[in-house]
Amino acid sequence: MSSQRGGTATMAKPARRKMDKTHWLYVAVIAAVVLGAAIGLLAPGVGKSLAPLGTMFIALIKMVIAPIIFCTIVLGVGSIAKAATVGKVGGLALVYFMVMSTVALAIGLVVGNIVHPGAGLHLQPYKTAAASADNATVKFLLDLIPGDIPVLPTLVLALLVGFALQSLGKAGEPVLNAVKNIQKVVFKLMMMIMWVAPVGAFGAIAAVVGATGWAAIGSMAILMGAFYLTCALFIVVILGSILRLVTGLNIFALMRYLAREYLLIFATSSSESALPRLIAKMEHVGVSKPVVGITVPTGYSFNLDGTAIYLTMSSLFISTAMGMPMNLGEQIGLLVFMVIASKGAAGVTGAGLATLAAGLQAHKPVLLDGMGVIVGIDKFMSECRALTNFTGNAVAALLVGKWTHELDLDQAREVLSGRSPFDELSLEPDGHASEPDAAALPSHDDERVPVSV
């Protein structure tokens, strides 16, 4: 099929380069977490004294929150408008993405309120703890890091600028291009900060474990376990039920069909690495090329179910651990903020951490001091986020195809049953016909770096 063009070898090489690029960072973060936990258990006093390392890393994250939010929202508004102009397919896809992201955020809040991850940790804001120490060196280093900019005014300004540029049409394109160039600089800065994550994770984990002992390790394990279970249930129960009701197809058959892509994502911590293959496989399964070309790339920016669950569960973990639980009104406000801020966070290295930090800063800035613990365990949740996001976009392509009568159900059943397997050897080096559409829209990957985001 024409949908299967594009060389396997040409895709495999970039994937290996991406994996190699982050391999040492992955190892360093895991080693830092283990070492920090060991120091916290064996020498609690020393562990607690390392808290400034985590605080300085979070200060660096805070420094780039506003530029990231501004650039991504401005460009995200442009992407929404672009997708909406393609008619029924784009409109249906955007509505579905918004609904499912909201559902995922709400599920994260529900599970977080049931499990109460972080209970019993009693984390303290760094400034309170540091006041007694009166460490001039720490104060000097913290003063070197620029202060953060308020998030909510930045968000409102970005939305207004985005819509204003859209109203200008072609006259606004030079400004949009300028924002894209600024975004590249901000993303590069974020990447540089993420390479300091092992130091921040080491200090934060050592301090938390030093203060609370095994309770900290247990709470982090509960959060990770609850997150994995929630993502699994979301895929099987929510996405599986919708897929069965709308198309009659089985979610497990779809997951088996995408098994090779799952392995690729797990190896690279990146759902973006499997984007060209998802486009080809969705066309092979019976979804028309135009629907795939619009739905899949747009979904990589706006349909981030796994990231949505991560954002709300992590927020509740931090607020509970710091003894500042959010009431219902604050949780709903957080949900609304995350729905907006997570759109257009496409392609941001460390976008998950940046969006999480933005949400916490918008509601209770003091909660940012608890983010160091999340930095330490973020890598262990990144693959699950990527797999959930990827599965959600595969299901979205089938659903939009069905709703627009652009899905061949007979072919889909043949493919998912294994009677019409995807022919890897049929991929040709001239590339995907759908990939220009993918390039035209920002592709999400807050999982691109192991300690994202």
C-alpha positions as CSV (number, residue, x, y, z in Angstrom):
1,M,0.0,0.0,0.0
2,S,1.0,3.6,-0.5
3,S,0.4,4.1,3.2
4,Q,3.3,1.9,3.9
5,R,6.0,3.8,2.2
6,G,9.1,4.9,4.2
7,G,12.2,3.0,5.0
8,T,12.4,0.9,8.2
9,A,16.1,1.4,8.2
10,T,15.9,5.2,7.9
11,M,13.5,5.2,10.9
12,A,15.6,2.8,12.9
13,K,18.7,4.9,12.8
14,P,17.2,8.1,14.3
15,A,15.6,6.1,17.0
16,R,19.0,4.6,18.0
17,R,20.6,8.0,18.0
18,K,17.8,9.4,20.2
19,M,18.2,6.5,22.6
20,D,22.0,6.9,22.7
21,K,21.7,10.6,23.3
22,T,19.7,10.1,26.5
23,H,21.1,6.8,27.6
24,W,23.6,8.3,30.0
25,L,21.1,10.7,31.4
26,Y,18.7,7.8,32.0
27,V,21.4,5.9,33.9
28,A,22.5,9.0,35.8
29,V,19.0,9.8,37.1
30,I,18.5,6.2,38.3
31,A,21.9,6.1,40.0
32,A,21.2,9.5,41.6
33,V,17.8,8.3,42.9
34,V,19.4,5.1,44.4
35,L,22.3,7.0,45.9
36,G,20.1,9.7,47.3
37,A,17.8,7.2,48.9
38,A,20.8,5.3,50.4
39,I,22.3,8.5,51.9
40,G,18.9,9.5,53.2
41,L,18.5,6.2,55.0
42,L,22.1,5.8,56.2
43,A,22.9,9.4,57.1
44,P,19.6,11.3,57.5
45,G,21.4,14.5,58.6
46,V,23.5,14.6,55.5
47,G,20.5,13.8,53.3
48,K,18.5,16.7,54.7
49,S,21.4,19.1,54.1
50,L,21.3,18.3,50.4
51,A,17.9,19.8,49.9
52,P,19.2,22.9,48.3
53,L,20.4,20.9,45.3
54,G,16.8,19.9,44.5
55,T,15.6,23.5,45.2
56,M,18.1,25.0,42.8
57,F,17.0,22.6,40.1
58,I,13.3,23.5,40.6
59,A,14.3,27.2,40.5
60,L,15.9,26.5,37.0
61,I,12.6,24.9,35.9
62,K,10.6,27.9,37.2
63,M,12.9,30.2,35.3
64,V,11.7,28.9,31.9
65,I,8.0,28.2,32.7
66,A,6.7,31.5,31.4
67,P,8.6,31.5,28.1
68,I,7.6,27.8,27.5
69,I,3.9,28.6,28.2
70,F,3.9,31.7,26.1
71,C,5.6,30.1,23.0
72,T,3.7,26.9,23.1
73,I,0.2,28.4,23.6
74,V,0.7,31.0,20.9
75,L,1.8,28.3,18.4
76,G,-0.8,25.9,19.8
77,V,-3.6,28.3,19.0
78,G,-2.3,28.5,15.5
79,S,-2.3,24.7,15.2
80,I,-5.9,24.5,16.5
81,A,-7.0,27.0,13.9
82,K,-5.0,25.2,11.2
83,A,-6.6,21.8,12.1
84,A,-10.1,23.4,12.2
85,T,-9.8,24.7,8.7
86,V,-9.7,21.2,7.2
87,G,-13.4,20.8,7.9
88,K,-15.3,17.9,9.5
89,V,-12.3,15.7,10.2
90,G,-10.3,18.4,12.0
91,G,-13.3,19.6,13.9
92,L,-14.3,16.1,15.1
93,A,-10.7,15.3,16.1
94,L,-10.3,18.5,18.1
95,V,-13.6,18.0,20.0
96,Y,-12.7,14.4,20.8
97,F,-9.2,15.4,21.9
98,M,-10.5,18.0,24.3
99,V,-13.1,15.7,25.8
100,M,-10.7,12.8,26.3
101,S,-8.0,15.0,27.8
102,T,-10.5,16.4,30.2
103,V,-11.7,12.9,31.1
104,A,-8.1,11.7,31.7
105,L,-7.4,14.7,33.9
106,A,-10.5,14.1,35.9
107,I,-9.6,10.4,36.3
108,G,-6.2,11.4,37.6
109,L,-8.0,13.6,40.2
110,V,-10.4,10.9,41.2
111,V,-7.6,8.3,41.7
112,G,-5.4,10.8,43.5
113,N,-8.2,11.6,46.0
114,I,-8.8,7.9,46.5
115,V,-5.2,6.7,46.9
116,H,-3.9,9.9,48.6
117,P,-0.3,9.4,47.4
118,G,2.2,11.4,49.5
119,A,0.3,11.1,52.8
120,G,2.6,11.0,55.8
121,L,5.6,12.6,54.1
122,H,5.3,16.1,55.6
123,L,7.6,17.8,53.2
124,Q,8.6,21.3,54.2
125,P,9.0,24.3,51.9
126,Y,12.7,24.9,51.4
127,K,12.8,28.5,52.5
128,T,11.5,27.7,55.9
129,A,14.1,25.0,56.4
130,A,16.9,27.1,55.0
131,A,16.1,30.1,57.2
132,S,17.6,28.4,60.3
133,A,20.6,27.2,58.4
134,D,21.4,30.7,57.1
135,N,23.8,29.3,54.5
136,A,25.3,32.3,52.6
137,T,26.6,30.1,49.8
138,V,23.2,28.6,49.1
139,K,21.6,32.0,49.2
140,F,24.2,33.3,46.7
141,L,23.7,30.4,44.3
142,L,19.9,30.8,44.4
143,D,20.2,34.5,43.8
144,L,22.1,33.8,40.6
145,I,18.9,32.1,39.1
146,P,16.5,34.6,37.6
147,G,13.1,34.9,39.3
148,D,10.0,33.4,37.8
149,I,7.3,35.2,35.9
150,P,3.6,34.9,37.0
151,V,2.0,32.1,35.0
152,L,-1.7,33.0,34.7
153,P,-1.0,36.5,33.2
154,T,1.4,34.9,30.8
155,L,-1.2,32.3,29.8
156,V,-3.9,35.0,29.2
157,L,-1.4,37.1,27.2
158,A,-0.4,34.1,25.1
159,L,-4.0,33.3,24.3
160,L,-4.7,36.8,23.2
161,V,-1.5,37.1,21.1
162,G,-2.3,33.7,19.5
163,F,-5.8,34.7,18.5
164,A,-4.6,38.2,17.4
165,L,-2.0,36.6,15.1
166,Q,-4.6,34.3,13.6
167,S,-6.9,37.3,12.8
168,L,-4.0,38.9,10.9
169,G,-3.7,35.9,8.6
170,K,-0.6,36.0,6.4
171,A,0.5,39.3,7.9
172,G,0.9,37.5,11.2
173,E,3.1,34.7,9.8
174,P,6.4,36.6,10.3
175,V,5.6,37.0,14.0
176,L,4.6,33.3,14.3
177,N,7.9,32.3,12.7
178,A,9.7,34.6,15.1
179,V,7.9,32.9,18.0
180,K,8.9,29.5,16.6
181,N,12.6,30.6,16.6
182,I,12.3,31.8,20.1
183,Q,10.7,28.6,21.1
184,K,13.7,26.7,19.7
185,V,16.0,28.7,22.0
186,V,13.7,28.0,25.0
187,F,13.5,24.3,24.2
188,K,17.3,24.2,24.0
189,L,17.6,25.9,27.4
190,M,15.1,23.4,28.8
191,M,17.2,20.5,27.4
192,M,20.3,22.0,29.1
193,I,18.4,22.2,32.4
194,M,17.3,18.6,32.1
195,W,20.9,17.4,32.0
196,V,21.2,18.8,35.5
197,A,18.2,16.6,36.7
198,P,20.4,13.9,38.2
199,V,21.9,16.5,40.6
200,G,18.5,17.8,41.5
201,A,17.0,14.3,41.9
202,F,19.9,13.3,44.1
203,G,19.4,16.2,46.5
204,A,15.7,16.0,46.6
205,I,15.5,12.3,47.2
206,A,18.2,12.4,49.8
207,A,16.5,15.2,51.7
208,V,13.0,13.6,51.6
209,V,14.3,10.1,52.6
210,G,16.5,11.7,55.2
211,A,13.5,13.4,56.8
212,T,10.9,10.6,56.5
213,G,12.9,7.4,56.0
214,W,11.2,4.4,54.3
215,A,7.9,6.3,54.3
216,A,9.2,8.4,51.4
217,I,10.2,5.4,49.3
218,G,6.8,3.7,50.0
219,S,4.9,6.9,49.0
220,M,6.8,7.2,45.7
221,A,6.2,3.5,45.0
222,I,2.4,4.0,45.7
223,L,2.3,6.9,43.3
224,M,4.1,5.0,40.5
225,G,2.0,1.9,41.1
226,A,-1.3,3.9,41.1
227,F,-0.2,5.8,38.0
228,Y,0.6,2.6,36.1
229,L,-2.7,1.0,37.1
230,T,-4.7,4.1,36.3
231,C,-3.1,4.3,32.8
232,A,-3.8,0.6,32.2
233,L,-7.4,0.9,33.3
234,F,-7.8,4.0,31.1
235,I,-6.6,2.2,28.1
236,V,-8.6,-1.0,28.7
237,V,-11.8,0.3,30.2
238,I,-12.2,3.8,28.8
239,L,-10.5,3.6,25.4
240,G,-11.4,0.0,25.0
241,S,-15.1,0.6,25.7
242,I,-15.4,3.5,23.3
243,L,-13.5,1.6,20.6
244,R,-15.9,-1.4,21.0
245,L,-19.0,0.8,21.0
246,V,-18.1,2.9,18.0
247,T,-16.3,0.5,15.8
248,G,-16.8,-3.0,17.3
249,L,-13.0,-3.5,17.4
250,N,-11.1,-5.0,20.3
251,I,-8.5,-2.9,22.1
252,F,-6.3,-5.9,22.9
253,A,-6.2,-6.8,19.2
254,L,-5.2,-3.2,18.4
255,M,-2.5,-3.3,21.1
256,R,-1.2,-6.6,19.7
257,Y,-1.1,-5.0,16.2
258,L,1.0,-2.1,17.6
259,A,3.3,-4.3,19.7
260,R,6.5,-3.4,17.7
261,E,5.8,0.3,18.2
262,Y,5.3,-0.2,21.9
263,L,8.8,-1.8,22.1
264,L,10.2,1.2,20.1
265,I,8.6,3.6,22.5
266,F,9.7,1.8,25.5
267,A,13.3,1.7,24.2
268,T,13.4,5.4,23.4
269,S,11.0,6.8,26.1
270,S,9.5,8.6,23.1
271,S,6.1,8.3,21.4
272,E,7.4,10.6,18.7
273,S,9.8,7.9,17.5
274,A,6.9,5.8,16.4
275,L,4.9,8.5,14.7
276,P,5.8,7.6,11.1
277,R,5.0,3.9,11.8
278,L,1.7,4.8,13.4
279,I,0.7,6.8,10.3
280,A,1.5,3.8,8.1
281,K,-0.2,1.3,10.3
282,M,-3.4,3.3,10.7
283,E,-3.6,3.5,6.9
284,H,-3.0,-0.2,6.6
285,V,-5.7,-1.0,9.1
286,G,-8.3,0.8,7.0
287,V,-8.4,4.5,8.0
288,S,-8.2,6.8,4.9
289,K,-5.0,8.7,4.3
290,P,-6.6,12.2,4.8
291,V,-8.1,11.2,8.2
292,V,-4.8,9.7,9.3
293,G,-2.8,12.7,8.0
294,I,-4.9,15.1,10.1
295,T,-5.8,13.1,13.2
296,V,-2.5,11.4,14.2
297,P,-0.2,14.5,14.0
298,T,-2.8,16.7,15.6
299,G,-3.3,14.1,18.3
300,Y,0.4,14.1,19.1
301,S,0.0,17.7,20.2
302,F,-3.5,17.8,21.7
303,N,-4.4,14.2,22.7
304,L,-2.1,13.5,25.6
305,D,-4.1,11.2,27.9
306,G,-1.1,9.7,29.8
307,T,0.4,13.1,30.4
308,A,-3.0,14.4,31.6
309,I,-3.2,11.6,34.2
310,Y,0.4,12.2,35.3
311,L,-0.2,16.0,35.8
312,T,-3.2,15.7,38.1
313,M,-1.9,12.7,40.1
314,S,1.5,14.3,40.6
315,S,-0.1,17.6,41.7
316,L,-2.2,15.8,44.3
317,F,0.9,13.8,45.4
318,I,2.9,17.0,46.0
319,S,0.0,18.9,47.7
320,T,-0.7,16.0,50.0
321,A,3.0,15.4,50.8
322,M,3.4,19.0,51.8
323,G,0.3,19.0,54.0
324,M,-1.5,21.4,51.8
325,P,-4.3,19.3,50.2
326,M,-6.4,21.1,47.5
327,N,-10.1,21.5,48.0
328,L,-12.6,20.7,45.3
329,G,-12.6,24.2,43.9
330,E,-8.8,24.3,43.7
331,Q,-8.8,20.9,42.0
332,I,-11.3,22.0,39.4
333,G,-9.3,25.1,38.8
334,L,-6.2,23.0,38.4
335,L,-8.0,20.8,35.9
336,V,-9.1,23.8,33.8
337,F,-5.5,25.2,33.8
338,M,-4.0,21.9,32.8
339,V,-6.5,21.4,29.9
340,I,-5.3,24.7,28.5
341,A,-1.6,24.6,29.4
342,S,-1.0,21.1,28.2
343,K,-2.3,21.9,24.7
344,G,0.5,23.2,22.5
345,A,3.2,21.7,24.9
346,A,4.1,19.7,21.8
347,G,7.8,18.9,21.3
348,V,8.9,20.4,24.5
349,T,11.8,18.6,26.1
350,G,10.7,18.3,29.8
351,A,7.2,19.6,28.9
352,G,5.5,17.5,31.6
353,L,7.6,18.9,34.4
354,A,7.3,22.4,33.0
355,T,3.5,22.1,32.7
356,L,3.2,20.6,36.2
357,A,5.3,23.4,37.6
358,A,3.2,26.0,35.9
359,G,0.0,24.5,37.3
360,L,1.4,24.4,40.8
361,Q,2.8,27.9,40.6
362,A,-0.6,29.2,39.3
363,H,-2.4,27.8,42.4
364,K,0.1,27.6,45.3
365,P,3.6,28.6,44.4
366,V,4.9,27.1,47.7
367,L,4.1,23.6,46.3
368,L,6.9,24.0,43.8
369,D,9.3,23.1,46.6
370,G,7.9,19.6,46.6
371,M,8.6,18.9,42.9
372,G,12.1,17.6,43.5
373,V,10.6,14.3,44.5
374,I,8.7,14.0,41.2
375,V,11.9,14.7,39.3
376,G,13.5,11.7,40.9
377,I,10.7,9.3,39.9
378,D,9.6,10.9,36.7
379,K,11.7,8.6,34.5
380,F,9.9,5.6,35.9
381,M,6.6,7.0,34.7
382,S,7.7,8.4,31.3
383,E,7.4,5.2,29.3
384,C,3.9,4.6,30.7
385,R,2.9,8.2,29.7
386,A,4.3,7.7,26.2
387,L,2.5,4.3,25.7
388,T,-0.8,5.8,26.9
389,N,-0.5,8.8,24.6
390,F,0.4,6.6,21.7
391,T,-2.5,4.2,22.3
392,G,-4.9,7.1,22.6
393,N,-3.9,8.5,19.3
394,A,-4.3,5.1,17.6
395,V,-7.8,4.8,19.0
396,A,-8.6,8.4,17.9
397,A,-7.7,7.6,14.3
398,L,-10.1,4.7,14.2
399,L,-12.9,6.6,15.9
400,V,-12.6,9.7,13.7
401,G,-12.4,7.4,10.7
402,K,-15.6,5.7,11.7
403,W,-17.4,9.0,12.4
404,T,-16.5,10.4,9.0
405,H,-17.2,7.1,7.2
406,E,-13.5,6.9,6.2
407,L,-12.8,3.6,7.9
408,D,-12.9,0.2,6.1
409,L,-14.2,-2.0,9.0
410,D,-13.8,-5.2,7.0
411,Q,-10.1,-4.4,6.4
412,A,-9.7,-3.4,10.0
413,R,-11.0,-6.8,11.2
414,E,-8.8,-8.6,8.8
415,V,-5.7,-6.7,9.9
416,L,-6.4,-6.9,13.6
417,S,-7.2,-10.6,13.4
418,G,-3.7,-11.2,11.9
419,R,-5.1,-12.4,8.6
420,S,-3.7,-9.4,6.8
421,P,-0.4,-8.5,8.6
422,F,1.5,-5.3,8.1
423,D,4.3,-5.9,5.6
424,E,7.5,-4.4,7.0
425,L,9.4,-5.1,3.8
426,S,6.9,-3.2,1.7
427,L,8.1,0.1,3.2
428,E,9.9,2.1,0.5
429,P,12.5,4.8,1.0
430,D,10.4,7.6,-0.7
431,G,8.7,8.3,2.6
432,H,5.1,8.6,3.8
433,A,2.6,10.6,1.9
434,S,1.1,11.7,5.2
435,E,4.2,13.0,6.7
436,P,4.0,16.5,5.3
437,D,0.8,16.9,7.4
438,A,2.8,15.6,10.4
439,A,5.5,18.1,9.9
440,A,3.0,20.9,9.5
441,L,1.6,20.5,13.0
442,P,3.7,20.4,16.2
443,S,4.4,16.9,17.3
444,H,4.2,16.3,21.1
445,D,6.8,14.6,23.1
446,D,7.2,15.4,26.7
447,E,8.7,11.9,27.0
448,R,11.6,12.7,24.6
449,V,14.0,13.0,27.5
450,P,14.1,10.4,30.3
451,V,13.4,12.8,33.1
452,S,10.8,14.8,31.2
453,V,8.2,15.9,31.1
